[in-house]
Amino acid sequence: SSLFKHIREYHRDDPSFGIRCELTVFCGFRYSTFDSYRRHIYRCHRSLIDSSDDSKNNISSGIDDIHFMEDFSSDASFNDESSIADNSDSSIYVDEEVDEMEYNFLNMNPITVPVKEDKLSLKEFAEFYTRVLLELREYHLLPQKIVQCISSFISTLLDMTFKLIKIKTSTSAFIPTNDLDIVFAQVISIINSISKNEYQFLKQCKNFFNYEAPTEIILNKNEERAYYIPLKQSIRTMLQNETLLKSITDNINSFSNYVAKDKDLILSNRQGCCIKSNMSRRENSNVLLLKLYTDGISVTNPIGAKRDFHKFTCFYYLLDDMPETMRSKVNSIGLFCMCYSKHLNDQNNAKILMDVLVNDLNNLQNEGITIACPSSRIYLVFSTVSADNLGANEVGGFQKTFSSGSFCRHCLITYEQRLIPLTDISFVPRTKLKHDMVLSQVIENNDDKIIQGVKCCSWFKNLVGFHPTESLPPDLMHDVAEGLCPLIITALLKEAIQQRILSYAQIEERTSSFNFGFNDLSNKPPPIKKQHLTNSNVIGTASQRLCLFKLLPIIFYDIIDELALFNLYTLLREIISYLYAGIMRKSWLPYLDALCKSFYSLMVELLPDHVTPKVHFLTEYCRSIEKHGLPILNSSSISKILFSLCLNAISCVNVC
């Protein structure tokens, strides 16, 4: 533990970092980065770190084992009513990092958890075996039937091992085979009990890993359900980690000190005027910002007759004050609600679900959370709801079409006015007062008519600190990385083809053979093929598209200056350098606003057929920075997308 802390504090940023793990005889692999070494330590040697905590409960090997086995025996006889989740195909998965999975597959490191002999007991054995099942189910995505087969094989192997020991020691009086018989019988009983069904497995997860079961919410019809994990318990469990809480506190204090010295800096969302307004309602200084995400995931079962398409709406939460190194991790983003998207099309269903979510969120803001820390009580303040444009409009009660009417949730531009250069006109921004007046008119008419883009009340209308015009910032990932970057890439390459500078085959060859650097390998985009340009669809994830956009002048270094649309690229590239910055100055905002308006006007002039709503949304970022802080902190982070992809893969196994 001391060695790991020393390496973490003094050598993690060494440019020539290199270490070989020799903590057990099974190790010996060399790690060239601290992150890969840290993942290996937490995966394979976690107990060595945990063993340094003196507050850990000591486990006796006699009476405790008897009570522990009695608990297992009593649980093994539970009735069918208590095992509602006895569906062997159902599994519960948590978020994992994809690169870590690939890394462990390559190195094939065994799972080793060293335990001190004086602490080894049946309870320790049960905890380790439950962790093994979690590894199989959540990390390697194995369904419950396969896990049960593995447990059965392990039990058979242990039984065979014991029989072999009995044969070998039957003529010796030095090894008490009766004791061995009892121990092996108990071990096999534990293995079979934990993996017997979902009820027993989840029970052990609650005992050892503080698993919180989701709450079922009955919607308008009996067969319609939503599932919700109470936020208070989830956040309390997260904040009980003293290291995390200290990191958050240090991060807040550090930013406050920097801003006090230089008031022109923008370092966090706490400097947004809308978030400042929310925080002013709370007199207590122990305040953390709570951000919400909402997104849809699609699930299908491609095998068999049930080729159905399922779409779920998911809600996530994130503590907005986390340091960058923590907030970028998958396990920093918590899933707390999931519902069929089609169920939320019914206003009664949406009201039932949102009442539960809003009541819980308001309770968090009003009562706070009691944890073991110097202040004992921490209060949470709502900051923003991040979503893609369709999701944000649905949450805010705006129209869900972007090809007509007032499509923007930030201003009153109409679809017909999008081709007017911003040098000739400026659009009136939406305000609380104007929005509430229009909403009252919509409710009074009661005819489902959309007025100035307002369709109905917001889902979170009763949430303290929320308003549709101030709590739904633009999403950098969807607007830029998935919107404008592929649009400009496609336009440039199509121009190169039309001028006969390059052919489709040459473009595909260059993008496939380009030697990406070490830092870009994880975001290496797929080759651009003819059908991609024909359909104006550059495939890949948001990070892959952004990587391709930044490297485009290098990949096509010899022809890029010959393209008339290259000015659009340079403008957008400079805008991106500001929007993705981790530090910004208020004095930069007028220049950034001028860049965005120039890009918009040039798009209207050169590519009028490609002036999509996302081109207009780019011009709203300066006002959003003033309201909500840094755009990169309000974006649907890549970690959340990985989590959604993980849920997609898992659900493909379980939905049938």
C-alpha positions as CSV (number, residue, x, y, z in Angstrom):
1,S,0.0,0.0,0.0
2,S,2.8,2.4,0.9
3,L,4.6,1.6,-2.4
4,F,1.5,2.2,-4.4
5,K,0.9,5.6,-2.7
6,H,4.5,6.6,-3.3
7,I,4.3,5.8,-7.0
8,R,0.9,7.5,-7.3
9,E,2.1,10.7,-5.7
10,Y,5.6,11.1,-7.0
11,H,6.0,9.1,-10.3
12,R,2.6,8.9,-12.0
13,D,3.5,11.8,-14.4
14,D,7.0,10.7,-15.2
15,P,7.5,10.8,-19.0
16,S,9.5,7.5,-18.9
17,F,7.2,5.8,-16.4
18,G,7.8,2.0,-16.3
19,I,7.2,-0.6,-13.6
20,R,7.0,-4.4,-13.3
21,C,4.5,-5.9,-11.0
22,E,6.0,-8.7,-8.9
23,L,3.5,-8.8,-6.0
24,T,2.6,-12.4,-6.7
25,V,4.3,-15.2,-8.6
26,F,1.6,-14.9,-11.3
27,C,2.5,-11.3,-12.1
28,G,5.6,-10.1,-13.9
29,F,4.0,-7.9,-16.5
30,R,5.5,-4.5,-17.2
31,Y,3.4,-1.4,-17.4
32,S,4.5,1.8,-19.3
33,T,1.7,4.1,-17.9
34,F,0.5,4.7,-14.4
35,D,-3.2,4.3,-15.5
36,S,-2.5,0.7,-16.7
37,Y,-0.6,-0.1,-13.6
38,R,-3.3,1.4,-11.3
39,R,-6.0,-0.7,-13.1
40,H,-4.0,-3.8,-12.6
41,I,-3.5,-3.1,-8.9
42,Y,-7.1,-2.4,-8.3
43,R,-8.1,-5.4,-10.3
44,C,-5.7,-8.0,-9.0
45,H,-4.3,-6.8,-5.7
46,R,-7.0,-4.6,-4.2
47,S,-6.8,-6.4,-0.9
48,L,-3.2,-5.3,-0.4
49,I,-4.4,-1.7,-0.4
50,D,-7.5,-2.4,1.6
51,S,-5.5,-4.3,4.2
52,S,-3.8,-1.0,5.4
53,D,-7.2,0.3,6.7
54,D,-7.2,-0.5,10.4
55,S,-10.9,0.2,10.6
56,K,-11.6,-3.0,8.7
57,N,-13.6,-5.6,10.7
58,N,-11.6,-8.5,11.9
59,I,-13.1,-11.9,11.1
60,S,-12.8,-14.8,13.5
61,S,-12.6,-18.3,12.1
62,G,-14.8,-20.2,14.5
63,I,-18.1,-18.8,15.7
64,D,-18.4,-16.4,12.8
65,D,-18.1,-19.2,10.3
66,I,-20.9,-21.1,12.1
67,H,-23.2,-18.1,12.0
68,F,-22.3,-17.4,8.4
69,M,-23.1,-21.0,7.3
70,E,-26.4,-20.8,9.3
71,D,-27.3,-17.7,7.4
72,F,-26.7,-19.5,4.1
73,S,-28.6,-22.6,5.2
74,S,-31.6,-20.4,6.2
75,D,-31.5,-18.5,2.9
76,A,-31.3,-21.7,0.9
77,S,-34.8,-22.7,1.9
78,F,-36.5,-19.4,0.8
79,N,-39.9,-19.7,-0.9
80,D,-40.6,-18.9,-4.5
81,E,-42.3,-15.6,-3.6
82,S,-39.1,-14.1,-2.4
83,S,-37.2,-15.1,-5.5
84,I,-39.1,-13.0,-8.0
85,A,-35.9,-12.5,-10.0
86,D,-35.4,-16.2,-10.5
87,N,-34.9,-15.6,-14.2
88,S,-31.6,-17.2,-15.0
89,D,-31.2,-15.0,-18.1
90,S,-31.4,-11.7,-16.2
91,S,-28.3,-10.1,-15.1
92,I,-27.2,-6.8,-13.6
93,Y,-24.2,-5.1,-15.1
94,V,-22.3,-2.0,-14.1
95,D,-20.1,0.3,-16.0
96,E,-16.6,-0.7,-17.1
97,E,-13.9,0.8,-19.2
98,V,-13.6,-0.8,-22.6
99,D,-9.9,-0.2,-22.9
100,E,-9.4,-2.0,-19.5
101,M,-11.3,-5.0,-20.8
102,E,-9.2,-5.2,-23.9
103,Y,-6.1,-4.7,-21.9
104,N,-6.8,-7.6,-19.5
105,F,-7.8,-9.9,-22.4
106,L,-4.4,-9.2,-23.9
107,N,-2.4,-9.8,-20.7
108,M,-4.5,-12.6,-19.3
109,N,-3.7,-11.6,-15.8
110,P,-5.2,-14.0,-13.2
111,I,-7.5,-12.6,-10.5
112,T,-5.6,-12.9,-7.3
113,V,-6.7,-11.5,-4.0
114,P,-4.2,-12.3,-1.3
115,V,-5.7,-12.7,2.2
116,K,-3.8,-12.9,5.5
117,E,-4.0,-16.4,7.0
118,D,-5.3,-15.1,10.3
119,K,-8.2,-13.4,8.5
120,L,-9.1,-16.1,6.1
121,S,-12.6,-17.5,6.7
122,L,-15.7,-18.7,4.9
123,K,-17.0,-15.2,4.8
124,E,-13.9,-14.0,3.0
125,F,-14.3,-16.9,0.7
126,A,-17.9,-16.0,0.0
127,E,-17.0,-12.4,-0.7
128,F,-14.3,-13.4,-3.1
129,Y,-16.5,-15.8,-5.0
130,T,-19.3,-13.2,-5.2
131,R,-16.6,-10.9,-6.7
132,V,-15.7,-13.6,-9.2
133,L,-19.4,-13.8,-10.3
134,L,-19.5,-10.0,-10.7
135,E,-16.4,-10.3,-12.9
136,L,-18.0,-12.9,-15.1
137,R,-21.4,-11.1,-15.3
138,E,-20.5,-7.4,-15.4
139,Y,-17.0,-7.4,-16.9
140,H,-17.1,-10.3,-19.3
141,L,-20.8,-10.0,-20.0
142,L,-21.7,-13.6,-19.4
143,P,-25.4,-14.5,-18.9
144,Q,-26.6,-16.2,-15.7
145,K,-26.9,-19.6,-17.3
146,I,-23.2,-19.6,-18.2
147,V,-22.3,-18.5,-14.7
148,Q,-24.4,-21.3,-13.2
149,C,-22.6,-23.8,-15.4
150,I,-19.2,-22.5,-14.3
151,S,-20.3,-22.7,-10.6
152,S,-21.4,-26.3,-11.2
153,F,-18.0,-27.2,-12.8
154,I,-16.1,-25.6,-9.9
155,S,-18.2,-27.6,-7.4
156,T,-17.5,-30.8,-9.3
157,L,-13.8,-30.0,-9.5
158,L,-13.6,-29.4,-5.8
159,D,-15.5,-32.6,-5.1
160,M,-13.1,-34.5,-7.3
161,T,-10.1,-32.8,-5.6
162,F,-11.4,-33.9,-2.2
163,K,-11.9,-37.5,-3.3
164,L,-8.3,-37.5,-4.7
165,I,-7.0,-36.2,-1.3
166,K,-8.9,-38.8,0.6
167,I,-7.4,-41.5,-1.7
168,K,-3.9,-40.2,-1.2
169,T,-4.2,-39.8,2.6
170,S,-6.4,-42.8,3.4
171,T,-3.3,-44.7,4.8
172,S,-1.9,-41.8,6.8
173,A,-3.0,-40.7,10.2
174,F,-1.5,-37.2,10.0
175,I,-4.2,-35.5,7.9
176,P,-7.7,-35.5,9.4
177,T,-9.9,-36.1,6.4
178,N,-13.1,-35.4,8.4
179,D,-12.0,-31.8,8.8
180,L,-11.3,-31.6,5.1
181,D,-14.7,-33.1,4.3
182,I,-16.4,-30.5,6.4
183,V,-14.5,-27.6,4.8
184,F,-15.0,-28.8,1.3
185,A,-18.7,-29.4,1.9
186,Q,-19.1,-25.9,3.2
187,V,-17.2,-24.4,0.3
188,I,-19.3,-26.3,-2.2
189,S,-22.4,-25.1,-0.3
190,I,-21.4,-21.5,-0.6
191,I,-20.6,-21.8,-4.3
192,N,-24.0,-23.4,-5.1
193,S,-25.9,-21.0,-2.8
194,I,-24.5,-17.8,-4.3
195,S,-25.0,-18.8,-7.9
196,K,-28.3,-20.7,-7.4
197,N,-30.5,-17.8,-8.6
198,E,-30.8,-14.1,-8.9
199,Y,-32.2,-13.6,-5.4
200,Q,-29.2,-15.2,-3.6
201,F,-26.7,-13.5,-5.9
202,L,-28.2,-10.0,-5.3
203,K,-28.4,-10.7,-1.6
204,Q,-24.7,-11.3,-1.4
205,C,-24.1,-8.2,-3.5
206,K,-26.0,-6.2,-0.9
207,N,-24.0,-7.8,1.9
208,F,-20.5,-7.3,0.4
209,F,-20.8,-4.4,-2.2
210,N,-23.7,-2.2,-1.0
211,Y,-25.8,-3.0,-4.0
212,E,-29.0,-1.0,-4.2
213,A,-31.9,-2.7,-5.9
214,P,-33.9,-0.5,-8.3
215,T,-37.5,0.6,-7.4
216,E,-40.3,-0.4,-9.7
217,I,-42.6,2.5,-10.6
218,I,-46.1,1.5,-11.9
219,L,-47.2,3.9,-14.6
220,N,-50.6,4.6,-16.0
221,K,-51.2,1.0,-17.0
222,N,-50.4,-2.1,-15.0
223,E,-48.1,-3.5,-17.6
224,E,-46.1,-0.3,-18.0
225,R,-43.2,0.1,-15.7
226,A,-40.2,2.4,-15.0
227,Y,-37.2,1.6,-12.8
228,Y,-35.6,4.0,-10.5
229,I,-32.6,3.9,-8.1
230,P,-33.1,6.4,-5.2
231,L,-30.6,9.1,-5.6
232,K,-30.0,9.8,-1.9
233,Q,-28.6,6.3,-1.2
234,S,-26.5,6.3,-4.4
235,I,-24.9,9.6,-3.7
236,R,-24.4,8.9,0.0
237,T,-22.6,5.7,-0.9
238,M,-20.4,7.6,-3.4
239,L,-19.6,10.4,-1.0
240,Q,-18.6,8.0,1.8
241,N,-15.4,7.5,-0.1
242,E,-13.2,9.9,1.8
243,T,-10.7,10.2,-1.1
244,L,-13.4,11.3,-3.5
245,L,-14.9,13.8,-1.1
246,K,-11.5,15.3,-0.3
247,S,-10.7,15.5,-4.0
248,I,-14.0,17.4,-4.7
249,T,-13.4,19.8,-1.8
250,D,-9.9,20.5,-2.9
251,N,-11.1,21.0,-6.5
252,I,-13.7,23.6,-5.4
253,N,-11.2,25.4,-3.1
254,S,-8.5,25.4,-5.8
255,F,-10.9,26.9,-8.4
256,S,-12.1,29.5,-5.9
257,N,-8.6,30.6,-5.1
258,Y,-7.7,31.0,-8.8
259,V,-10.8,32.9,-9.6
260,A,-10.3,35.2,-6.6
261,K,-6.8,36.1,-7.9
262,D,-8.0,36.5,-11.6
263,K,-11.7,37.3,-12.0
264,D,-11.4,37.0,-15.8
265,L,-11.0,33.3,-15.6
266,I,-13.8,30.8,-16.3
267,L,-12.8,27.4,-14.7
268,S,-16.0,25.7,-13.7
269,N,-19.8,25.8,-14.0
270,R,-20.0,27.6,-10.6
271,Q,-19.2,30.8,-12.5
272,G,-22.3,30.6,-14.7
273,C,-24.9,33.2,-13.8
274,C,-27.8,30.7,-13.8
275,I,-25.9,28.3,-11.5
276,K,-24.9,31.2,-9.3
277,S,-28.5,32.0,-8.9
278,N,-29.4,28.5,-7.9
279,M,-26.5,28.4,-5.4
280,S,-27.6,31.7,-3.8
281,R,-30.8,29.9,-2.5
282,R,-28.6,27.8,-0.2
283,E,-27.0,29.6,2.7
284,N,-25.0,26.6,3.8
285,S,-21.4,26.5,2.4
286,N,-21.3,22.7,2.1
287,V,-22.9,22.7,-1.4
288,L,-22.2,20.4,-4.3
289,L,-23.5,20.8,-7.8
290,L,-25.7,17.9,-9.3
291,K,-25.9,17.6,-13.0
292,L,-28.4,15.4,-14.8
293,Y,-28.0,13.7,-18.2
294,T,-30.8,12.1,-20.3
295,D,-30.3,10.0,-23.4
296,G,-31.9,7.2,-25.3
297,I,-30.4,3.8,-25.9
298,S,-31.6,1.3,-28.5
299,V,-31.7,-2.5,-27.7
300,T,-32.5,-5.4,-29.9
301,N,-32.1,-9.1,-30.1
302,P,-30.7,-10.0,-33.5
303,I,-30.9,-13.7,-33.0
304,G,-34.1,-15.8,-33.3
305,A,-37.6,-14.8,-34.1
306,K,-37.9,-11.8,-31.7
307,R,-36.2,-9.1,-33.9
308,D,-37.8,-6.4,-31.9
309,F,-36.5,-2.9,-31.5
310,H,-36.6,-1.5,-27.9
311,K,-35.8,2.1,-27.1
312,F,-35.2,3.2,-23.5
313,T,-34.9,6.7,-22.0
314,C,-32.2,6.8,-19.4
315,F,-31.4,9.4,-16.8
316,Y,-27.9,9.8,-15.3
317,Y,-26.4,12.0,-12.6
318,L,-23.0,13.4,-12.1
319,L,-21.4,15.5,-9.3
320,D,-20.4,18.6,-11.2
321,D,-17.6,19.5,-8.9
322,M,-15.5,16.4,-9.5
323,P,-11.9,16.9,-10.7
324,E,-11.4,16.2,-14.4
325,T,-9.5,13.0,-13.7
326,M,-12.5,11.6,-11.9
327,R,-15.5,13.0,-13.9
328,S,-14.1,11.5,-17.1
329,K,-14.4,8.0,-15.8
330,V,-17.4,5.8,-16.5
331,N,-18.0,4.9,-12.8
332,S,-18.4,8.6,-12.0
333,I,-21.7,8.8,-13.9
334,G,-24.6,7.0,-12.2
335,L,-27.7,5.6,-13.9
336,F,-30.7,6.3,-11.7
337,C,-33.8,5.8,-13.9
338,M,-34.8,3.8,-17.0
339,C,-38.1,3.7,-18.8
340,Y,-39.4,2.6,-22.2
341,S,-39.4,5.8,-24.4
342,K,-42.8,5.0,-25.8
343,H,-44.3,5.0,-22.3
344,L,-43.2,8.6,-21.9
345,N,-45.2,9.7,-24.9
346,D,-48.2,9.4,-22.6
347,Q,-48.4,12.6,-20.6
348,N,-49.9,10.8,-17.6
349,N,-47.0,8.3,-17.6
350,A,-44.4,11.1,-17.9
351,K,-46.1,13.0,-15.0
352,I,-46.1,9.9,-12.7
353,L,-42.4,9.2,-13.3
354,M,-41.3,12.9,-13.2
355,D,-43.1,13.4,-9.9
356,V,-41.0,10.7,-8.3
357,L,-37.7,12.0,-9.8
358,V,-38.5,15.7,-8.9
359,N,-39.6,14.9,-5.4
360,D,-36.3,13.0,-4.8
361,L,-34.2,15.7,-6.3
362,N,-36.0,18.5,-4.3
363,N,-35.6,16.4,-1.2
364,L,-31.8,16.2,-1.8
365,Q,-31.6,20.0,-2.3
366,N,-33.7,20.8,0.8
367,E,-32.5,18.2,3.3
368,G,-29.1,17.2,2.1
369,I,-27.2,14.0,2.9
370,T,-25.7,13.0,6.2
371,I,-22.3,11.3,5.9
372,A,-19.3,10.8,8.1
373,C,-17.4,14.0,7.3
374,P,-16.3,17.0,9.3
375,S,-19.5,18.9,8.3
376,S,-21.7,15.8,8.6
377,R,-24.3,17.2,6.2
378,I,-23.8,18.0,2.5
379,Y,-26.4,19.8,0.4
380,L,-26.8,19.4,-3.3
381,V,-27.9,22.1,-5.7
382,F,-29.2,21.3,-9.2
383,S,-27.1,22.8,-12.0
384,T,-28.2,21.7,-15.5
385,V,-29.8,19.0,-17.6
386,S,-27.6,17.9,-20.5
387,A,-29.0,16.0,-23.5
388,D,-28.9,15.9,-27.2
389,N,-31.1,18.5,-28.9
390,L,-34.1,16.2,-29.3
391,G,-33.9,15.1,-25.7
392,A,-33.5,18.7,-24.4
393,N,-36.5,19.9,-26.4
394,E,-38.6,17.1,-25.0
395,V,-37.5,17.7,-21.4
396,G,-38.1,21.5,-21.8
397,G,-41.5,21.1,-23.4
398,F,-40.4,22.5,-26.8
399,Q,-41.3,21.2,-30.2
400,K,-39.5,18.0,-31.3
401,T,-39.1,18.9,-35.0
402,F,-36.1,20.8,-36.4
403,S,-37.3,21.3,-39.9
404,S,-40.0,23.9,-39.3
405,G,-41.1,26.6,-36.9
406,S,-39.1,27.9,-34.0
407,F,-36.7,25.0,-33.6
408,C,-34.2,26.7,-31.2
409,R,-34.7,26.4,-27.4
410,H,-32.3,29.4,-26.9
411,C,-33.8,32.0,-29.2
412,L,-36.8,32.7,-31.4
413,I,-35.3,32.0,-34.8
414,T,-37.5,30.2,-37.3
415,Y,-36.5,27.6,-39.8
416,E,-37.1,30.0,-42.7
417,Q,-34.8,32.6,-41.1
418,R,-31.8,30.3,-40.8
419,L,-30.4,31.4,-44.2
420,I,-30.2,35.1,-43.1
421,P,-26.6,36.0,-42.3
422,L,-26.0,37.2,-38.7
423,T,-24.4,40.3,-40.0
424,D,-27.8,41.5,-41.1
425,I,-30.0,40.3,-38.1
426,S,-29.8,39.2,-34.5
427,F,-32.5,36.9,-33.0
428,V,-34.3,37.6,-29.7
429,P,-33.2,35.2,-27.0
430,R,-35.8,33.4,-24.9
431,T,-36.3,34.6,-21.4
432,K,-38.1,33.3,-18.3
433,L,-40.8,35.9,-18.5
434,K,-41.5,35.5,-22.2
435,H,-41.5,31.7,-22.0
436,D,-43.9,31.6,-19.1
437,M,-46.3,34.0,-21.0
438,V,-46.2,31.8,-24.1
439,L,-46.7,28.6,-22.0
440,S,-49.7,30.1,-20.3
441,Q,-51.2,30.8,-23.7
442,V,-50.5,27.2,-24.9
443,I,-52.2,25.8,-21.7
444,E,-55.2,28.2,-22.1
445,N,-55.7,27.2,-25.7
446,N,-55.6,23.5,-24.9
447,D,-55.6,22.5,-28.5
448,D,-52.0,21.0,-28.9
449,K,-51.0,24.0,-31.0
450,I,-47.3,25.0,-30.8
451,I,-46.6,28.7,-30.2
452,Q,-43.1,30.0,-30.8
453,G,-41.7,26.5,-30.4
454,V,-43.4,25.9,-27.0
455,K,-45.5,22.7,-27.0
456,C,-46.2,21.9,-23.3
457,C,-45.0,22.2,-19.7
458,S,-41.5,20.9,-19.0
459,W,-40.9,17.5,-17.4
460,F,-39.0,19.2,-14.5
461,K,-41.3,22.2,-14.1
462,N,-41.5,21.6,-10.3
463,L,-37.8,21.0,-9.8
464,V,-36.2,23.7,-7.7
465,G,-33.7,25.7,-9.8
466,F,-34.9,24.4,-13.2
467,H,-36.3,26.5,-16.0
468,P,-36.4,25.5,-19.7
469,T,-34.7,28.7,-20.9
470,E,-31.8,28.5,-18.4
471,S,-31.2,24.9,-17.5
472,L,-30.7,23.2,-20.9
473,P,-27.3,24.2,-22.3
474,P,-26.2,23.2,-25.8
475,D,-24.4,19.9,-26.1
476,L,-20.9,20.2,-27.5
477,M,-20.6,16.6,-28.4
478,H,-23.8,16.3,-30.5
479,D,-23.5,19.8,-32.0
480,V,-19.8,19.8,-33.0
481,A,-18.2,16.4,-32.8
482,E,-21.2,14.6,-34.3
483,G,-22.7,17.5,-36.2
484,L,-20.4,20.1,-37.7
485,C,-17.2,18.2,-37.9
486,P,-18.5,15.4,-40.2
487,L,-20.4,18.0,-42.2
488,I,-17.3,20.0,-43.0
489,I,-15.2,16.9,-43.6
490,T,-17.8,15.6,-46.1
491,A,-18.0,19.0,-47.9
492,L,-14.2,19.3,-48.3
493,L,-13.7,15.8,-49.6
494,K,-16.7,16.2,-52.0
495,E,-15.1,19.3,-53.4
496,A,-11.8,17.5,-53.9
497,I,-13.6,14.8,-55.9
498,Q,-15.7,17.3,-57.9
499,Q,-12.5,19.2,-58.9
500,R,-10.9,15.8,-59.8
501,I,-8.1,16.4,-57.3
502,L,-8.7,13.0,-55.6
503,S,-10.7,9.9,-56.3
504,Y,-12.9,7.9,-53.9
505,A,-10.3,5.2,-53.9
506,Q,-7.5,7.6,-53.0
507,I,-9.5,9.1,-50.1
508,E,-10.1,5.6,-48.7
509,E,-6.5,4.6,-49.2
510,R,-5.2,7.7,-47.4
511,T,-7.6,7.5,-44.4
512,S,-6.9,3.7,-44.0
513,S,-3.1,3.9,-44.3
514,F,-2.5,7.0,-42.3
515,N,-0.2,6.4,-39.3
516,F,-2.0,7.7,-36.3
517,G,0.2,8.7,-33.3
518,F,0.2,7.1,-29.9
519,N,-2.3,9.6,-28.4
520,D,-4.7,9.2,-31.3
521,L,-4.7,5.4,-31.6
522,S,-7.6,4.9,-29.2
523,N,-9.7,7.3,-31.3
524,K,-8.5,6.1,-34.7
525,P,-11.4,6.6,-37.2
526,P,-12.5,4.0,-39.7
527,P,-11.6,4.6,-43.4
528,I,-13.8,6.9,-45.4
529,K,-15.4,5.0,-48.3
530,K,-17.4,6.0,-51.3
531,Q,-20.8,5.2,-49.8
532,H,-20.0,7.4,-46.8
533,L,-19.4,10.5,-48.9
534,T,-22.3,9.7,-51.2
535,N,-24.6,9.5,-48.2
536,S,-22.9,12.5,-46.5
537,N,-22.3,10.3,-43.4
538,V,-18.8,10.0,-41.9
539,I,-19.1,7.0,-39.7
540,G,-17.5,6.6,-36.3
541,T,-17.9,7.7,-32.7
542,A,-17.9,11.4,-31.7
543,S,-14.2,11.1,-30.6
544,Q,-13.3,9.4,-33.8
545,R,-14.9,12.1,-35.9
546,L,-13.3,14.8,-33.9
547,C,-9.9,13.1,-34.3
548,L,-10.4,12.9,-38.1
549,F,-11.4,16.5,-38.3
550,K,-8.3,17.7,-36.4
551,L,-5.9,15.5,-38.5
552,L,-7.6,16.3,-41.9
553,P,-5.0,18.9,-43.0
554,I,-2.2,16.4,-42.2
555,I,-3.8,13.5,-44.0
556,F,-4.5,15.6,-47.1
557,Y,-1.6,18.0,-46.7
558,D,-0.8,18.3,-50.4
559,I,-4.3,19.3,-51.6
560,I,-6.0,21.0,-48.7
561,D,-4.9,24.5,-49.7
562,E,-6.5,24.1,-53.1
563,L,-10.0,23.8,-51.7
564,A,-12.3,26.8,-51.6
565,L,-14.1,25.6,-48.5
566,F,-10.9,25.4,-46.5
567,N,-11.7,28.8,-44.8
568,L,-14.7,27.1,-43.3
569,Y,-12.4,24.5,-41.8
570,T,-10.0,27.0,-40.3
571,L,-12.8,29.0,-38.7
572,L,-14.4,25.9,-37.2
573,R,-11.0,24.6,-36.0
574,E,-10.4,27.8,-34.1
575,I,-13.9,27.8,-32.6
576,I,-13.3,24.2,-31.4
577,S,-10.1,25.2,-29.8
578,Y,-12.0,27.6,-27.6
579,L,-15.1,25.5,-26.9
580,Y,-13.1,22.4,-25.9
581,A,-10.7,24.4,-23.7
582,G,-10.5,23.5,-20.0
583,I,-9.8,27.1,-19.1
584,M,-11.4,30.2,-20.6
585,R,-11.4,33.9,-20.1
586,K,-14.4,36.2,-20.1
587,S,-12.5,38.6,-22.3
588,W,-12.3,36.0,-25.0
589,L,-16.1,35.7,-25.4
590,P,-16.6,38.7,-27.8
591,Y,-13.9,37.3,-30.2
592,L,-15.4,33.8,-30.0
593,D,-18.9,35.3,-30.7
594,A,-17.4,37.0,-33.8
595,L,-15.9,33.7,-35.0
596,C,-19.2,31.9,-34.6
597,K,-21.1,34.5,-36.5
598,S,-18.4,34.6,-39.3
599,F,-18.6,30.8,-39.6
600,Y,-22.4,31.0,-39.8
601,S,-22.4,33.7,-42.4
602,L,-19.8,31.9,-44.5
603,M,-21.9,28.7,-44.3
604,V,-24.9,30.7,-45.6
605,E,-22.8,32.0,-48.5
606,L,-20.9,28.8,-49.5
607,L,-23.0,25.9,-48.3
608,P,-26.6,27.2,-48.0
609,D,-28.1,23.7,-48.5
610,H,-26.1,22.5,-45.4
611,V,-27.1,25.2,-43.0
612,T,-28.7,22.8,-40.5
613,P,-30.0,23.8,-37.0
614,K,-26.7,22.7,-35.5
615,V,-25.0,25.4,-37.5
616,H,-27.2,27.9,-35.8
617,F,-26.7,26.3,-32.3
618,L,-23.0,27.1,-32.6
619,T,-23.9,30.8,-32.4
620,E,-25.5,30.2,-29.0
621,Y,-22.4,29.0,-27.2
622,C,-21.1,32.4,-26.0
623,R,-24.4,33.2,-24.2
624,S,-24.4,29.6,-22.8
625,I,-20.9,30.1,-21.4
626,E,-22.1,33.2,-19.5
627,K,-25.1,31.2,-18.2
628,H,-23.6,27.7,-17.6
629,G,-19.8,27.9,-17.6
630,L,-17.4,25.9,-19.8
631,P,-19.1,24.0,-22.7
632,I,-16.8,20.9,-22.2
633,L,-18.3,20.5,-18.7
634,N,-21.9,20.5,-20.0
635,S,-21.3,18.1,-22.8
636,S,-22.6,14.5,-22.9
637,S,-19.2,13.1,-22.0
638,I,-17.6,10.1,-23.9
639,S,-17.8,8.1,-20.7
640,K,-21.5,8.3,-20.7
641,I,-21.6,7.1,-24.3
642,L,-19.4,4.2,-23.4
643,F,-21.8,3.4,-20.6
644,S,-24.7,3.5,-23.0
645,L,-22.9,1.2,-25.4
646,C,-22.2,-1.2,-22.5
647,L,-25.9,-1.2,-21.7
648,N,-26.7,-1.9,-25.4
649,A,-24.4,-4.9,-25.5
650,I,-25.7,-6.2,-22.2
651,S,-29.3,-5.8,-23.2
652,C,-28.7,-7.7,-26.5
653,V,-27.9,-10.7,-24.4
654,N,-30.8,-10.4,-22.0
655,V,-33.8,-9.2,-24.1
656,C,-35.5,-12.1,-25.8
